[in-house]
Amino acid sequence: MLADKIIFTGLQCLGIPYVFNAPSDQTDKFDCSSLIQYIFRVNGISLPRNSRQQFEIGLPISFSHIQKGDLLFFTTEKRKNRRGPSKIGHVGIYIGNGEMLHTYRPKNKVTISKLNSYWKAVFVMAKRVI
C-alpha cells in the first residue's frame, strides 16, 4: 500500500534536524513542508514546496476521517486569524494510531507527535493526495 511506503520513507527521516526554509534539494535538514515534499517525491508524488501550496491540492478530509498518509494542516499563532491557505503554518503526515510524523521548531528534528489537544486545537484540515 502506498501510504505504508510513504510512512516507511518518513520514518527513515526521524532525527534529521529542523531548519526553517530548508532547501528542497537537501536531505540533511528539513522544514515541515520540505520534509513532506521529499517523502512524497521519493514515492512518485510531486507536491509543491510550501505548506500553503500543499494545502491547495488534494481531497479535503475531516479530522474524524483521516487515514494513514493523509496530510494534516495546522495554523499558528501568527496565522490563526487569516483565511484560506494563508492560515496554514504547519504540515505533517498522519501515520496512524493518533500520531503524525513532522518536524517543527520546538523539537528541532523530524519526530512523531501524538495528535493531542494542542494539535487538535490548531488543526485546520487534512488532505488526501494518494
N, C-alpha and C positions, 0 to 999 in steps of 0.2 A: 504494500500500500504506500502511495506517495507520501502521505502525512507521516508515516513512520520513518521513511527515508529522510524527510526534512528534519524531523526531530533528532534523528541519529546524527545528522550533519551538525545541527545546532549544539548537541551535547559535546561534540568534539571541540567546540569553541570555549567551553567552560574555563574560566580563569583568565582569558585573554583580556588585557587592560582596556578600560573605557577611556576614550579621548574624544571630547566634543568635536564635531565636524571632521571626524577621521576620514581620510580619502577612501573612496570606494574600491580602489585597486589594491588595498593592503589587507593582510590577514593577521598582522601582528598587533593591531589595535582596531577597535570599533567604536562607533557611537550606536545608538539604538537602531537607527534606520539603515546604516551601512551593514550592520550585522544581519538584519532581515534580508536586505538585498543580496548579500553574499550567500546566505543559506539557501535561498530560493534559486539563485543563479546556478549554484552547484547542482541543483536538482532540475534544471531545464526550464525554470520560470523566470522571465525577465520582469523585474519590478523597478519602478522609479527610485531615485536616490533618497529623497527625504520623506519623513513620516506623513507630512501633509499631502504630498503627491501620492504616496502609497494608499492613503485614506480614500482617494478619489477613484480607486479601481476595486473590482471585486463585488461580490454579492453581500449586501448588508445582513448581519446576523445579530439577533438579540443575545444578551448575556445568557439567558436561560437555554439557548440552543447552540452554544459554542461546541465545536468539535476539535479534536487534535489537528494541528496545522493551521487553524484559523489565526488571522492577525488580530491582535487586541489593541485598540487605540484608546489613549488616555489624554486628558487635558492636564494642565499645570496651573499653578497659582497665577502666573502671568497671563495665561491664555484663557482661563475659565469663563470669562465674560464675553469672549468672541464667539462668532458664529461660523458655521461651515468648517471647511478644512483648516482655517486659521486658528480654530480652537484646539487643534491637535498639537501635543507637545511630546508624546512618547508612544512607542510601539513595541509590542512583544509578540511571541508566538505561544499559543495555548498548547501545552504538552500533555494534558490530561490530569486527572486526579486533583483538580482545583489549583494547578500550578502553571506558571508561564516561564519561558526562557527569554531573557532580555539582558540588556546592560544599561546602567544609568549611573549618574554621578555619585550618589551617596555610597554605592557599593564599589565603584571604580573597577569593575570587571564583569565579564559575562557570568551570569548567575541564574539560579532558579529561585523564584519567589512564589509564595502562596498568594492566591487571589483573596486576600484578607479584606477587612472592612476599609482600609485605606485605599487599596486599588479599586475596590467596588465603588467607592465614593467619587473617584476621578475617572471612572470608565465612561467612554463616550459611545463606542460601538465596536463590534467585531466585523471583519470582512473575510469572506471565503474567496480565495484566489486559486484553489486547487480543485 
